[in-house]
């Protein structure tokens, strides 16, 4: 099939999907077609014939000219890869492309975890030792004054902030996310269109 007829078929299928989605019974036919195109081909044919008078101008020549079967074939023959989930890029992948997509996604998710870990850890442990140190200062110096202020200042400088090192986690996470994007992009570029 030439590129022009493939593009026309894709356009016809897009128009047909919007037309089907515009009515409740059309949505049912579209959902059935998404689940099992072969079994729903008859329902699609019947719906197109029964709604011929409401056909969009782009499809009127097919429907009113008695070429409903051609529209069903466009959808049914696999010229257009119909995927209700929106994941046709993964469904159409095979072999190395699919392996790279899975690997890239796993790398990106691991990178997200490594990048997010110090953020969650810092939020949960920020100043964790400070309250105990402040309590000790208040026990040692019950009256406000210079000694209490100096003790609180020392406690804040020693126990304030995060209680662990974030430096190795953030660059590792960012690097893994970037590597995952690159590997996934390579996998997507290896997918062949039908």
C-alpha positions as CSV (number, residue, x, y, z in Angstrom):
1,X,0.0,0.0,0.0
2,X,1.4,3.4,-0.9
3,X,2.1,6.2,1.6
4,X,-0.7,8.3,0.3
5,X,-3.4,5.6,0.6
6,X,-2.1,4.7,4.1
7,X,-2.3,8.4,5.1
8,X,-5.8,8.6,3.7
9,X,-6.8,5.4,5.6
10,X,-5.4,6.8,8.8
11,X,-7.3,10.0,8.3
12,X,-10.5,8.1,7.5
13,X,-10.1,6.0,10.7
14,X,-9.5,9.1,12.8
15,X,-12.6,10.7,11.5
16,X,-14.6,7.5,11.9
17,X,-13.4,7.2,15.6
18,X,-14.6,10.7,16.3
19,X,-17.9,10.0,14.6
20,X,-18.4,6.8,16.6
21,X,-17.4,8.5,19.8
22,X,-20.0,11.2,19.3
23,X,-22.9,8.9,20.1
24,X,-23.6,6.5,23.0
25,X,-24.2,3.5,20.8
26,X,-21.2,4.4,18.7
27,X,-19.0,4.4,21.8
28,X,-20.2,0.9,22.5
29,X,-19.2,-0.2,19.0
30,X,-15.9,1.5,19.3
31,X,-15.2,-0.2,22.7
32,X,-16.1,-3.5,21.3
33,X,-13.9,-2.9,18.3
34,X,-11.0,-2.0,20.6
35,X,-11.3,-5.3,22.4
36,X,-11.8,-7.6,19.4
37,X,-11.7,-6.1,15.9
38,X,-12.7,-9.3,14.1
39,X,-15.7,-10.0,16.2
40,X,-16.9,-6.4,16.1
41,X,-16.5,-5.8,12.4
42,X,-20.2,-6.7,11.8
43,X,-21.3,-4.3,14.5
44,X,-19.2,-1.6,13.0
45,X,-20.6,-2.3,9.5
46,X,-24.2,-2.2,10.9
47,X,-23.6,1.0,12.8
48,X,-22.1,2.8,9.8
49,X,-25.0,1.7,7.6
50,X,-27.7,2.7,10.1
51,X,-26.1,6.1,10.7
52,X,-25.2,6.9,7.0
53,X,-27.4,10.0,7.0
54,X,-25.3,11.5,9.8
55,X,-21.9,10.8,8.2
56,X,-19.2,13.5,8.4
57,X,-18.4,15.1,5.1
58,X,-15.1,13.3,5.0
59,X,-16.8,9.9,5.0
60,X,-20.0,10.7,3.2
61,X,-18.8,9.4,-0.1
62,X,-17.9,6.1,1.4
63,X,-21.0,5.7,3.5
64,X,-23.6,7.0,1.1
65,X,-21.9,5.6,-1.9
66,X,-22.3,2.0,-0.6
67,X,-18.6,1.6,0.3
68,X,-19.2,0.9,4.0
69,X,-17.3,-2.3,3.6
70,X,-14.2,-0.3,2.6
71,X,-14.3,1.7,5.8
72,X,-14.6,-1.5,7.8
73,X,-11.7,-3.0,5.9
74,X,-9.6,0.1,6.6
75,X,-10.1,-0.3,10.3
76,X,-10.0,-4.1,10.2
77,X,-7.0,-4.8,7.9
78,X,-4.5,-3.3,10.3
79,X,-3.7,-0.3,8.1
80,X,-4.3,1.7,11.2
81,X,-3.0,0.4,14.4
82,X,-5.9,1.0,16.7
83,X,-5.1,1.0,20.4
84,X,-7.5,2.3,22.9
85,X,-4.9,2.4,25.7
86,X,-2.6,4.8,23.8
87,X,0.4,2.4,24.2
88,X,0.6,1.4,20.6
89,X,4.3,2.3,20.6
90,X,4.9,-0.5,23.0
91,X,2.5,-2.9,21.4
92,X,4.0,-2.5,18.0
93,X,7.5,-3.1,19.3
94,X,9.3,-6.4,18.8
95,X,12.7,-7.9,19.7
96,X,15.5,-5.5,20.6
97,X,13.2,-2.5,20.5
98,X,10.9,-3.9,23.2
99,X,13.9,-5.0,25.3
100,X,15.3,-1.5,25.1
101,X,12.0,0.1,26.0
102,X,11.6,-2.1,29.1
103,X,15.2,-1.6,30.1
104,X,14.9,2.2,29.6
105,X,11.7,2.3,31.6
106,X,13.3,0.3,34.4
107,X,16.4,2.5,34.5
108,X,14.3,5.7,34.6
109,X,12.1,4.3,37.4
110,X,15.2,3.3,39.4
111,X,16.7,6.7,38.8
112,X,13.4,8.3,40.1
113,X,13.7,6.2,43.2
114,X,17.3,7.1,43.8
115,X,16.6,10.8,43.1
116,X,13.5,10.8,45.4
117,X,15.1,8.9,48.3
118,X,17.1,11.7,49.8
119,X,14.2,14.1,49.4
120,X,11.9,11.8,51.4
121,X,14.7,10.9,53.8
122,X,15.5,14.5,54.5
123,X,11.9,15.4,55.0
124,X,11.5,12.6,57.6
125,X,14.8,13.1,59.4
126,X,15.4,16.8,59.1
127,X,16.4,18.2,62.5
128,X,15.8,14.8,64.2
129,X,18.4,15.3,66.8
130,X,17.8,19.0,67.3
131,X,14.8,18.6,69.6
132,X,16.7,16.3,72.0
133,X,19.6,18.7,72.1
134,X,17.4,21.7,72.7
135,X,15.7,19.8,75.5
136,X,19.1,19.1,77.1
137,X,20.0,22.8,76.8
138,X,16.7,23.8,78.5
139,X,17.5,21.3,81.3
140,X,21.0,22.6,81.8
141,X,20.0,26.3,81.6
142,X,16.4,26.7,82.8
143,X,16.6,30.5,82.8
144,X,16.8,32.5,79.5
145,X,20.2,34.1,79.0
146,X,23.5,34.0,77.3
147,X,24.4,30.4,78.3
148,X,21.1,29.1,77.0
149,X,21.4,31.0,73.7
150,X,25.0,29.7,73.2
151,X,23.9,26.1,74.0
152,X,20.9,26.4,71.5
153,X,23.2,27.8,68.9
154,X,25.7,25.0,69.3
155,X,22.9,22.4,69.2
156,X,21.5,23.9,66.0
157,X,24.9,23.9,64.3
158,X,25.5,20.3,65.3
159,X,22.1,18.7,64.9
160,X,20.3,21.0,62.4
161,X,19.8,19.9,58.8
162,X,19.7,16.5,57.2
163,X,21.3,13.6,59.2
164,X,22.8,11.9,56.2
165,X,24.7,12.6,53.0
166,X,22.6,13.4,49.9
167,X,25.4,13.9,47.5
168,X,25.7,10.3,46.1
169,X,21.9,9.8,45.6
170,X,21.0,12.9,43.6
171,X,23.6,12.6,40.8
172,X,23.1,8.8,40.7
173,X,19.3,9.2,40.3
174,X,19.6,12.0,37.7
175,X,22.1,9.9,35.7
176,X,19.9,6.8,35.8
177,X,16.8,8.8,34.7
178,X,18.8,10.3,31.8
179,X,20.2,6.9,30.8
180,X,16.7,5.5,30.9
181,X,15.4,8.2,28.6
182,X,18.3,7.6,26.2
183,X,17.8,3.8,26.1
184,X,14.0,4.2,25.7
185,X,14.5,6.7,22.9
186,X,16.8,4.3,21.1
187,X,14.2,1.6,21.6
188,X,11.4,3.8,20.2
189,X,13.5,4.7,17.2
190,X,13.8,1.0,16.4
191,X,10.1,0.4,16.2
192,X,8.9,-0.1,12.7
193,X,5.7,1.3,11.5
194,X,3.2,-1.2,10.0
